Amino acid sequence: MATKQESPMTVGPVIDRRMFLAGATAFAMASGPARADSTPQLVARPGKARLLSTDYPETPIWGYNGGVPGPELRLKQGERLVQRLVNNLPQASSVHWHGVRVPNAMDGVPGMTQDAVPPGGQFTYDFTPPDAGTFWYHSHNQSTEQIARGLYGLLIVEEIDPPEVDHDISVVLDDWRLSETGAITEDFDRMHDWTHAGRIGNFTKAALLPQVSRLRRNERLRLRLVNVAVDRIMVIGLHGMAGAIVALDGMPLRVPERTDHVILGPAQRADFIVDVTAEEGEQALLAIHERDEAFVLSHFDVGASGQSVSRGPIAPLPPNPLAPLATTQGAQMARLVMEGGAMGGLRQGIWKGEVLSVRDLVAEGQIWTFNGVAGLPETPLIEVPVGEIVEVPMQNDTAFPHAMHLHGHHFQERLADGSLGPLRDTILMDRGETRSIVFRADNPGDWLLHCHMLSHQKAGMKTWIRVTT
């Protein structure tokens, strides 16, 4: 299987190819599901993680409660979530609840929905997720660096009536840029990354929550795949397992999609339900495919049959309260054109209200534009009353793919035949593509729309919408 992503960029010093292959086997690096107490906390602080073999020292990281990934937060649909961020880092920070339709004040965007939490400060997030599904949380301040250092975790909202499976396994997919000593490289502001494919790591890893190493033939699994990488697009293949995708970005598919692989841009998620088909004594595998090669991320030894036959058809998940659009009649249009980056042909752009040449934009650390504007504009891309339908045709006039994420909402893509695709919160656009998203603006507030290749966001690719009451 071929991936559309750019070639990984080489940085020095690098980990060699044998280390990539040997070190790709996954294991959990964090505490288990968070324990409920009267004052639940997410403490952002330095810590250490065993990313590489014992031939190398542990890697210094920044993590929630000192681990990476941070605690897996699990609750039932309709249950309230309360978490107090305690910032014990040397930088200001915040928490964004990716894909969750939160009240605007809980969205975790400094300068838009809250002030960044300073070192030594605290902020309490308090909301009730309306949808069941696979979501995640991460820093939204200096996120190019803070997520690269490990500031992320999963939020799993369980269905009231979940599907029957033998194992429910979260798979946290990340890539790391490590030095020869196993430390995270400090080149977070590398202009070459910003103008090209982003901060692509040299070591790809999967963390399993809970850690499972042995399965039985015909056991049924729910695999929640989450790409938390700063910039890397991942093609993930399933081997020794057969099944279907039942949800994308936390939202159930009307009809499960039978497949053995998925392409995940940064921040995208896919829930699989699969049956183990590998024979006793073989292995079931999760692999990352890079062009004509595949590297094992995680393997499961397969023992004797759990039952003599498979469980039969895979049923759709229960629907969430957010229903797909029945019509787009009367949709208000807000076009978005992406320009810039290396080989992009951008000649000038607007930065803080002033027209600048590309050379001057680069001097400001800005190289990408939306509709000719670099960075967050003063006025929204569109302002609409709550309840209106919005359509955003997006044109990628750059040489690189972009994972476009809308806060506070899920959208549907308008397909070539005019029909609407599944609900998502992040869409992966290839170079030169024109695609259109449609959604009902049903969540009041100011909401970001940005590229989740976070290097691209930092270097200009962000705008916002306003939904008024």
Secondary structure as GFF3:
##gff-version 3
##sequence-region A 1 469
A	DSSP	alpha_helix	17	23	.	.	.	ID=ss1
A	DSSP	beta_strand	41	49	.	.	.	ID=ss2
A	DSSP	beta_strand	59	64	.	.	.	ID=ss3
A	DSSP	beta_strand	73	76	.	.	.	ID=ss4
A	DSSP	beta_strand	81	87	.	.	.	ID=ss5
A	DSSP	beta_strand	96	98	.	.	.	ID=ss6
A	DSSP	three_ten_helix	104	106	.	.	.	ID=ss7
A	DSSP	beta_strand	122	127	.	.	.	ID=ss8
A	DSSP	beta_strand	133	138	.	.	.	ID=ss9
A	DSSP	alpha_helix	143	146	.	.	.	ID=ss10
A	DSSP	beta_strand	152	158	.	.	.	ID=ss11
A	DSSP	beta_strand	167	176	.	.	.	ID=ss12
A	DSSP	alpha_helix	191	195	.	.	.	ID=ss13
A	DSSP	beta_strand	203	209	.	.	.	ID=ss14
A	DSSP	beta_strand	214	216	.	.	.	ID=ss15
A	DSSP	beta_strand	220	227	.	.	.	ID=ss16
A	DSSP	beta_strand	234	239	.	.	.	ID=ss17
A	DSSP	beta_strand	241	248	.	.	.	ID=ss18
A	DSSP	beta_strand	251	258	.	.	.	ID=ss19
A	DSSP	beta_strand	261	264	.	.	.	ID=ss20
A	DSSP	beta_strand	269	276	.	.	.	ID=ss21
A	DSSP	beta_strand	283	290	.	.	.	ID=ss22
A	DSSP	beta_strand	293	303	.	.	.	ID=ss23
A	DSSP	beta_strand	332	333	.	.	.	ID=ss24
A	DSSP	beta_strand	336	340	.	.	.	ID=ss25
A	DSSP	beta_strand	348	351	.	.	.	ID=ss26
A	DSSP	beta_strand	354	357	.	.	.	ID=ss27
A	DSSP	alpha_helix	358	363	.	.	.	ID=ss28
A	DSSP	beta_strand	368	370	.	.	.	ID=ss29
A	DSSP	beta_strand	382	385	.	.	.	ID=ss30
A	DSSP	beta_strand	389	396	.	.	.	ID=ss31
A	DSSP	beta_strand	402	406	.	.	.	ID=ss32
A	DSSP	beta_strand	411	414	.	.	.	ID=ss33
A	DSSP	beta_strand	420	424	.	.	.	ID=ss34
A	DSSP	beta_strand	426	429	.	.	.	ID=ss35
A	DSSP	beta_strand	434	440	.	.	.	ID=ss36
A	DSSP	beta_strand	445	451	.	.	.	ID=ss37
A	DSSP	alpha_helix	454	458	.	.	.	ID=ss38
A	DSSP	beta_strand	462	468	.	.	.	ID=ss39
###
